[in-house]
Amino acid sequence: MTILYLDCYAGISGDMTVGALLDLGMPLEHLTTELSKLALPKGSYALSPHPTERQHVAALKFDVAVHDHHSHRHYAGIDTMIAASGLSNAVKETARRIFRRLAEAEALVHGVPVEEVHFHEVGTVDSIVDIVGAAICLEYLGVEAVYTSALPLGSGFVETAHGRLPVPAPATVELLRGLATHGNCGEGERVTPTGAAIVAALAVPSAPCPAMTVTRIGSGAGGKDFSDCPNILRAFLGTGRAEGSDEVVEASCNLDDVTPEIIGYVLELLLESGAM
């Protein structure tokens, strides 16, 4: 099984995820071709990945230069656009699942039905490219299972379309439900809503890294420099078994007055039902 482990010691965002996956060997040409299957306005964006470093550690920075600053899209419109695109069914399903988790979080925060969620920052072209791009990369790399480390919460405030909000932002907090987090980090937004949605929709919490044979390591750089650690997302690609694949449940009982014919018949039924 092909496993992807996201080492989010500095945090995670959509652009960091795509940067790390490109650094694993995802061809930019393939990503560009697949993204063109979305019904985004022609010439509305340009991809710009480039090598950089954070605290003298090399990483790939993935930027999306946006020429169409239309930042008011509803969840329903984005979901329809992805569903109607020429992308593969697997990519569609992954991207739609991520956006669905985002919409559910926003719906809880603002007290509206999911179908009426109005995206601001997450509805911009660059965020759509980040999420759909991540789905495209995962399919190309053949990833079958995604795991994530504990996520740093960060602290302070962030300026958004809804005003000045505490870190983690309200939607991010909703997305972090069920995921391992920690506060052992400095100030700043370490996990963006897009990054949180990716791990919430796709990843299984795993600390430490699951047992796997690592074949490649990719590093995606964040847009800010932090004093406490390099702002880099590390992606470990390798092979291994999904967690829990070796677990077996054994049921036992005592048999008293039962004929061999009945036991043989029961055994047949059990094996047909998937018993080992």
C-alpha positions in Angstrom: 0.0 0.0 0.0 1.3 3.5 -0.9 1.3 5.7 2.2 1.7 9.5 2.5 2.7 10.8 6.0 2.4 14.5 6.5 4.8 15.8 9.1 3.1 19.1 10.1 5.6 20.2 12.8 5.3 23.8 11.5 1.7 23.5 10.4 -0.1 23.0 7.1 -1.8 25.0 4.4 -3.1 24.3 0.9 -0.1 25.7 -0.9 2.4 23.9 1.4 0.6 20.6 0.7 0.8 21.1 -3.1 4.4 22.3 -2.8 5.4 19.2 -0.9 3.6 16.9 -3.3 5.3 18.5 -6.3 8.6 18.1 -4.5 7.8 14.4 -4.3 8.0 14.2 -8.1 4.6 15.3 -9.3 5.1 16.8 -12.8 4.0 20.4 -13.1 2.9 19.8 -16.6 0.4 17.1 -15.5 -0.9 19.3 -12.8 -1.4 22.2 -15.2 -3.2 20.1 -17.7 -5.5 18.6 -15.2 -6.4 21.9 -13.6 -7.3 23.3 -17.0 -10.3 20.9 -16.9 -11.9 23.1 -14.3 -14.3 25.8 -15.6 -12.3 28.6 -14.1 -12.0 31.8 -16.2 -9.3 31.5 -18.8 -6.2 33.3 -17.8 -7.5 33.8 -14.2 -4.3 32.3 -12.6 -0.8 31.1 -13.2 1.2 28.5 -11.3 4.6 29.5 -10.0 6.4 26.8 -8.0 10.0 27.7 -7.2 12.8 26.4 -4.9 13.3 28.4 -1.7 14.5 27.8 1.9 13.2 28.4 5.4 15.9 28.8 8.1 18.5 27.4 5.6 16.4 24.3 4.9 15.5 23.8 1.2 11.8 23.5 0.2 9.5 24.1 -2.7 7.2 27.1 -2.6 4.0 26.8 -4.6 2.4 30.1 -5.5 -0.7 30.8 -7.5 -0.7 34.2 -9.2 -4.4 35.2 -9.3 -5.6 37.5 -12.1 -9.3 37.0 -11.4 -10.0 38.3 -7.8 -13.6 37.1 -7.7 -13.6 36.0 -4.0 -17.3 35.4 -3.5 -18.3 31.8 -4.4 -20.8 29.6 -2.8 -20.0 26.1 -1.8 -22.8 24.7 -4.1 -21.3 26.5 -7.1 -17.8 25.1 -6.4 -19.1 21.6 -5.8 -21.1 21.8 -9.1 -18.0 23.1 -11.0 -15.8 20.2 -9.8 -18.5 17.6 -10.4 -19.1 18.9 -14.0 -15.4 19.0 -14.8 -13.4 16.6 -16.9 -11.3 15.4 -14.0 -11.2 11.8 -13.0 -13.8 10.4 -10.7 -11.2 9.8 -8.0 -9.9 13.4 -8.1 -13.5 14.8 -8.1 -14.4 12.7 -5.1 -11.3 13.8 -3.1 -11.7 17.5 -4.0 -15.4 17.5 -3.2 -14.9 15.7 0.1 -12.4 18.4 1.2 -14.7 21.2 0.2 -17.6 19.5 1.9 -15.7 19.4 5.2 -14.9 23.1 4.7 -18.5 23.9 4.1 -19.7 21.9 7.1 -17.3 23.8 9.3 -18.3 27.2 7.9 -22.0 26.2 8.3 -21.5 25.5 12.0 -19.6 28.7 12.6 -22.1 31.0 10.9 -25.3 29.0 11.7 -26.4 28.5 8.1 -27.3 25.4 6.0 -24.3 23.8 4.2 -25.7 24.6 0.8 -25.9 28.3 1.6 -22.2 28.6 2.8 -20.6 31.6 1.2 -16.8 31.2 0.9 -14.5 34.2 1.0 -10.8 33.4 1.1 -11.5 29.7 0.5 -13.6 30.6 -2.5 -10.8 32.4 -4.4 -9.1 30.9 -7.4 -5.9 30.1 -5.5 -7.7 28.1 -2.8 -9.6 26.1 -5.4 -6.4 25.4 -7.2 -4.7 24.3 -4.0 -7.5 21.9 -3.0 -8.1 20.4 -6.5 -4.4 20.4 -7.1 -3.8 18.4 -4.0 -6.3 15.9 -5.1 -4.7 15.6 -8.5 -1.3 15.1 -7.0 -2.5 12.4 -4.6 -4.0 10.4 -7.5 -0.9 10.8 -9.7 1.4 9.6 -6.8 -0.9 6.6 -6.2 -1.5 7.5 -2.6 -3.8 5.0 -0.9 -3.7 6.1 2.7 -2.8 9.5 4.3 -1.6 10.0 7.8 -0.8 13.2 9.7 1.2 14.2 12.7 -0.2 16.4 15.5 -1.1 19.9 14.4 0.3 23.0 16.0 -2.4 25.4 17.1 -0.5 28.7 16.9 -1.7 31.8 18.6 -2.5 35.5 18.0 -4.9 36.9 15.4 -5.4 36.8 11.7 -7.1 39.3 9.4 -9.9 37.8 7.3 -12.9 38.9 5.3 -14.9 38.5 8.5 -12.6 40.8 10.4 -9.9 40.1 12.9 -10.2 36.6 14.2 -8.3 34.6 16.8 -5.9 31.8 15.8 -6.9 29.1 15.1 -9.7 30.7 13.1 -13.2 29.5 14.0 -13.7 27.3 10.9 -10.2 25.8 11.5 -11.2 24.9 15.1 -14.2 23.0 13.8 -12.1 21.1 11.3 -9.6 20.1 14.0 -12.2 18.1 15.9 -10.9 14.5 16.2 -7.4 15.4 15.2 -4.3 15.5 17.5 -3.2 19.1 18.2 -0.6 20.7 20.4 0.4 24.2 21.6 4.2 23.7 21.5 4.9 26.4 19.0 5.2 30.2 18.6 2.7 32.8 17.5 1.1 33.0 14.1 -1.4 31.0 12.1 0.1 27.6 11.7 -2.9 25.7 10.3 -5.1 27.4 7.7 -8.7 26.4 7.0 -7.6 24.9 3.7 -4.8 22.9 5.3 -7.1 21.8 8.1 -9.8 20.7 5.6 -7.3 18.5 3.7 -6.2 16.6 6.8 -9.7 16.4 8.3 -11.1 15.0 5.1 -8.3 12.6 4.1 -5.9 11.9 6.9 -5.7 9.6 9.9 -3.9 11.0 13.0 -0.7 9.1 13.6 2.0 9.9 16.2 4.6 8.8 15.5 4.9 8.1 11.8 3.3 4.8 10.9 5.5 1.8 10.0 6.5 2.3 6.4 9.4 2.1 4.0 10.1 5.6 2.9 10.9 6.0 -0.8 10.7 9.8 -1.2 10.5 12.9 0.9 9.0 16.2 -0.3 9.2 19.6 1.4 6.6 22.4 0.9 7.4 25.9 2.1 4.9 28.2 3.8 4.6 31.9 3.0 5.9 33.1 6.4 9.1 32.8 8.3 8.7 31.6 11.9 11.4 32.1 14.6 10.8 28.8 16.4 11.1 26.4 13.4 11.5 26.2 9.6 8.0 26.8 8.1 8.0 23.6 6.1 5.6 20.8 5.6 7.4 17.5 5.1 5.7 14.7 3.1 6.9 11.2 3.4 5.9 8.8 0.6 6.4 5.1 1.0 4.9 1.7 1.3 3.5 -0.1 4.3 0.3 -1.4 5.7 -2.7 0.6 6.7 -3.0 1.0 10.5 -5.3 -1.6 11.9 -4.8 -4.0 9.0 -3.2 -6.6 11.3 -6.0 -6.5 13.9 -8.2 -9.6 14.2 -11.3 -10.0 16.4 -11.7 -13.5 17.8 -15.1 -14.7 19.1 -15.2 -18.0 21.1 -17.9 -20.0 22.8 -18.5 -23.4 24.4 -20.5 -26.0 22.4 -22.4 -28.7 24.4 -25.2 -30.7 22.7 -24.5 -30.0 19.0 -24.1 -32.5 16.1 -21.0 -32.4 13.8 -23.4 -31.8 10.8 -24.6 -28.5 12.4 -21.1 -27.4 13.2 -19.9 -28.1 9.6 -22.9 -26.1 8.2 -22.2 -23.2 10.6 -18.5 -23.1 9.6 -19.6 -22.8 5.9 -21.8 -19.9 6.8 -19.1 -18.2 8.8 -16.5 -18.5 6.0 -19.1 -17.2 3.4 -19.6 -14.1 5.7 -15.9 -13.2 5.7 -14.6 -15.0 8.7 -11.0 -16.2 8.6 
